[in-house]
Amino acid sequence: MRSINSTILAQLEANELRPFYLLDMEIESTHYRYTDCDVPIGYDGNTYDPRPFTFDPITYSAGTIVSRARVKIDNLDSTFTALFVGSTVQGSNVDLDLIVVDANGSVLGPATVKIFEGIIDSWQLDETQVSIDITS
């Protein structure tokens, strides 16, 4: 039988665990790290800033067919406009992870759960969001 860390077990029993996603895009050697949490999350020596984003259901392949994910990131403040228009983003690395925090915002567990990793294949940008297609 697998034993569960007593701190995590106590949080489970109190219904105080909250899952969030971490998005890390490395574009031209600079990391852009975001979380869908409403406050910054510090993990593994990095800070993930709050920014609304969603992702469509991920398609996985069993063979040589490419797996694909689409992430939609809020761009109401035009943060990504200059970055995506003025840079070469195709081929940039992207990681999407799941993390669990407790009621105090502390990260639980020794690691995140990898949801998807790949490179930017294509993107679309408008006044409200940037939509990024990521392939494995």
C-alpha positions in Angstrom: 0.0 0.0 0.0 1.3 3.5 -0.9 1.6 5.9 2.0 0.5 9.5 1.5 2.3 12.5 3.1 0.4 13.5 6.2 0.3 17.2 5.2 -1.3 16.3 1.8 -3.7 13.9 3.5 -4.8 16.5 6.0 -5.4 19.0 3.1 -7.3 16.4 1.2 -9.6 15.7 4.2 -10.1 19.5 4.7 -10.9 20.0 1.0 -8.3 22.7 0.8 -6.3 21.5 -2.2 -6.5 23.7 -5.3 -5.0 22.7 -8.7 -3.6 25.3 -11.1 -1.7 25.2 -14.4 1.8 26.5 -15.1 2.7 27.6 -18.6 6.4 28.1 -19.5 7.2 29.5 -23.0 10.9 29.9 -23.9 10.9 32.5 -26.7 14.3 33.6 -28.0 16.1 32.5 -24.8 13.7 34.3 -22.5 11.2 32.4 -20.3 7.6 33.7 -20.1 6.0 31.9 -17.1 2.3 32.2 -16.3 -0.2 30.5 -14.0 -4.0 30.5 -14.1 -4.0 31.2 -10.4 -4.9 34.8 -9.3 -1.7 35.3 -7.4 1.9 34.5 -8.4 3.2 31.0 -7.8 6.8 30.3 -6.9 8.0 26.9 -8.0 11.4 25.4 -8.5 13.1 28.8 -8.2 10.9 30.5 -10.7 7.9 32.8 -10.4 4.8 32.1 -12.5 2.8 35.3 -12.9 -1.0 35.4 -13.0 -2.5 35.5 -16.5 -5.8 34.0 -17.7 -5.3 31.2 -20.1 -7.1 28.1 -21.2 -6.3 25.1 -23.4 -8.4 22.9 -25.7 -8.5 19.1 -25.2 -5.1 17.8 -26.1 -4.8 15.2 -28.9 -2.2 12.5 -28.3 -0.9 10.1 -30.9 0.4 6.6 -30.4 2.7 6.5 -33.5 4.6 9.0 -35.6 1.6 11.3 -35.8 2.1 14.6 -34.0 0.4 15.2 -30.7 -1.1 18.7 -30.5 -2.3 21.2 -27.9 -3.8 24.7 -28.3 -3.4 27.3 -25.6 -5.3 30.6 -25.6 -3.7 33.3 -23.5 -5.2 36.7 -22.5 -3.7 39.6 -24.5 -6.0 42.5 -23.4 -2.9 44.4 -22.2 -1.1 43.8 -25.6 1.8 42.0 -23.8 2.2 39.5 -26.6 1.6 41.8 -29.5 5.2 43.0 -29.9 6.6 39.7 -28.8 4.8 37.6 -31.3 4.9 40.1 -34.2 8.5 41.1 -33.7 10.0 37.7 -32.9 10.4 34.3 -34.5 8.3 32.2 -32.1 7.9 29.0 -34.3 10.0 26.3 -32.8 10.0 27.8 -29.3 9.7 25.4 -26.3 6.5 25.3 -24.3 5.6 23.3 -21.2 2.2 23.0 -19.6 2.2 21.5 -16.1 -0.4 21.0 -13.3 0.5 22.0 -9.7 -1.4 21.7 -6.4 -1.4 24.3 -3.7 -3.0 24.4 -0.3 -5.2 27.0 1.3 -2.2 29.2 2.1 -0.9 29.1 -1.4 2.0 26.8 -0.6 2.9 24.2 -3.3 2.3 20.6 -2.2 4.2 17.6 -3.4 7.7 17.3 -4.7 6.9 18.1 -8.4 4.4 19.1 -11.0 2.5 16.8 -13.3 3.5 17.3 -17.0 0.4 17.9 -19.1 2.1 18.6 -22.4 5.4 19.7 -23.8 6.3 20.7 -27.3 7.2 23.5 -29.6 5.1 26.4 -31.0 3.9 25.4 -34.5 1.6 28.3 -35.3 -0.2 31.2 -33.6 -2.9 33.7 -34.1 -3.1 37.0 -32.4 -6.0 39.5 -32.0 -6.8 42.3 -29.5 -8.0 40.0 -26.8 -5.9 36.8 -27.0 -3.1 34.9 -28.6 -3.9 31.3 -29.6 -0.9 29.1 -29.8 -0.7 25.6 -31.5 1.9 23.4 -29.8 3.1 20.2 -31.3 5.2 17.4 -29.8 
